[in-house]
Amino acid sequence: MYTNSAESALHSHDMPVYDILVGVREEHGTNTPLLTEIEQRQLAAWNATQQDYPQNACVPRLVAVQAASTPDAVALVAGDQALTYRELNRQANQLAHYLRTLGVGPNVLVGCCVERSPDMRTWWWGCWASSRLGVPIYR
């Protein structure tokens, strides 16, 4: 079921957890790391994603710039559904224009009842792109 390396990684967590449960370690459980040092370094490397961006640009503008530079890159994933920056930008702009044709102006709340999905994210971007505030309605 598991590869040798995956099985080994799973077993590497057994000893720290065992030590916590039986009180072998001198430290309290809240101070005992659940990841090995190697895993902590790997997690830190994965999360080293800081990027410089224009401080005066709004989020919809940043998405539009990203859509222009890497249109086929995946912008978001929800379950087994994914949207590229091109699709997200197109759908959000379509919704923004539609809201404007309905006469929805600034300082108007726009409600939406959709399941958590790429459609919900598109709705958020569309509201932002049209300078409206989106209010999710959950069932």
C-alpha positions as CSV (number, residue, x, y, z in Angstrom):
1,M,0.0,0.0,0.0
2,Y,2.8,2.4,0.9
3,T,6.2,2.8,-0.7
4,N,9.2,2.1,1.6
5,S,10.0,5.8,1.9
6,A,6.4,6.7,2.8
7,E,6.2,3.9,5.3
8,S,9.5,5.0,6.8
9,A,8.3,8.6,7.0
10,L,5.1,7.4,8.8
11,H,7.1,5.4,11.3
12,S,9.4,8.3,12.0
13,H,6.5,10.0,13.8
14,D,5.8,7.0,16.0
15,M,8.7,7.6,18.5
16,P,7.9,11.3,19.2
17,V,4.2,10.5,19.7
18,Y,5.1,7.5,21.9
19,D,7.5,9.6,24.0
20,I,4.8,12.2,24.5
21,L,2.1,9.6,25.5
22,V,4.2,7.8,28.0
23,G,5.9,10.9,29.5
24,V,9.4,9.8,28.6
25,R,10.4,13.3,27.4
26,E,11.2,15.9,30.0
27,E,9.4,18.6,27.9
28,H,5.7,19.0,28.0
29,G,3.7,17.8,25.0
30,T,3.1,21.4,23.8
31,N,6.9,21.9,23.2
32,T,7.6,18.6,21.6
33,P,7.8,19.0,17.8
34,L,5.6,16.6,15.8
35,L,7.8,16.9,12.7
36,T,11.4,15.8,12.4
37,E,14.0,18.4,11.7
38,I,14.2,17.3,8.0
39,E,10.4,17.7,7.7
40,Q,10.5,21.1,9.4
41,R,13.1,22.3,6.9
42,Q,11.1,20.9,4.0
43,L,7.9,22.6,5.2
44,A,9.8,25.9,5.6
45,A,11.2,25.5,2.0
46,W,7.7,24.9,0.6
47,N,6.4,27.9,2.4
48,A,9.2,30.2,1.3
49,T,7.0,31.9,-1.3
50,Q,7.3,35.5,-0.4
51,Q,7.2,37.7,-3.5
52,D,7.5,41.5,-4.0
53,Y,4.4,43.0,-5.5
54,P,3.1,46.5,-6.1
55,Q,1.8,47.8,-2.8
56,N,-0.7,50.2,-4.4
57,A,-2.3,47.5,-6.6
58,C,-5.7,46.0,-5.7
59,V,-6.2,42.2,-5.8
60,P,-8.3,42.1,-9.0
61,R,-5.5,44.1,-10.8
62,L,-2.9,41.7,-9.5
63,V,-4.9,38.7,-10.9
64,A,-5.3,40.5,-14.2
65,V,-1.6,41.1,-14.4
66,Q,-1.0,37.4,-13.6
67,A,-3.5,36.3,-16.2
68,A,-1.7,38.4,-18.8
69,S,1.7,37.0,-17.9
70,T,0.9,33.3,-17.2
71,P,-2.7,32.7,-18.6
72,D,-2.5,28.9,-18.5
73,A,-1.1,28.6,-15.0
74,V,-3.4,27.2,-12.4
75,A,-4.9,30.0,-10.3
76,L,-7.0,27.9,-7.9
77,V,-7.9,24.3,-7.2
78,A,-11.0,23.1,-5.3
79,G,-11.3,19.3,-5.1
80,D,-10.8,18.0,-8.6
81,Q,-11.7,21.3,-10.3
82,A,-9.1,23.8,-11.3
83,L,-9.2,27.2,-12.9
84,T,-6.4,28.9,-14.8
85,Y,-5.7,32.6,-14.4
86,R,-7.2,33.2,-17.9
87,E,-10.5,31.4,-16.9
88,L,-10.6,33.1,-13.5
89,N,-10.0,36.5,-15.0
90,R,-12.5,36.0,-17.8
91,Q,-15.3,34.7,-15.6
92,A,-14.7,37.4,-12.9
93,N,-14.8,40.2,-15.5
94,Q,-17.9,38.7,-17.1
95,L,-19.6,38.8,-13.6
96,A,-18.4,42.3,-12.9
97,H,-19.8,43.6,-16.2
98,Y,-23.1,41.8,-15.5
99,L,-23.4,43.3,-12.0
100,R,-22.8,46.8,-13.5
101,T,-25.6,46.2,-16.1
102,L,-27.9,45.4,-13.2
103,G,-27.1,48.8,-11.7
104,V,-25.2,47.4,-8.8
105,G,-23.0,50.3,-7.7
106,P,-20.4,51.0,-5.1
107,N,-21.2,50.2,-1.4
108,V,-23.8,47.7,-2.5
109,L,-23.7,44.2,-1.0
110,V,-24.0,41.3,-3.5
111,G,-25.3,38.1,-2.0
112,C,-24.5,34.7,-3.4
113,C,-25.5,31.2,-2.5
114,V,-23.1,28.6,-4.0
115,E,-21.3,25.7,-2.6
116,R,-17.6,26.1,-1.9
117,S,-16.1,25.6,-5.4
118,P,-14.2,27.5,-8.1
119,D,-17.6,29.1,-8.8
120,M,-17.5,30.7,-5.4
121,R,-14.0,32.1,-5.9
122,T,-15.0,33.4,-9.3
123,W,-17.9,35.2,-7.7
124,W,-15.6,36.8,-5.1
125,W,-13.2,38.0,-7.8
126,G,-16.1,39.3,-9.9
127,C,-17.4,41.3,-6.9
128,W,-14.0,42.7,-6.2
129,A,-13.4,43.5,-9.9
130,S,-16.6,45.5,-9.9
131,S,-15.7,47.2,-6.6
132,R,-18.6,45.5,-4.8
133,L,-18.7,43.6,-1.6
134,G,-19.7,40.0,-1.8
135,V,-21.7,38.4,1.0
136,P,-21.7,34.6,1.0
137,I,-24.9,33.0,2.0
138,Y,-24.6,29.5,3.4
139,R,-27.3,26.9,3.6
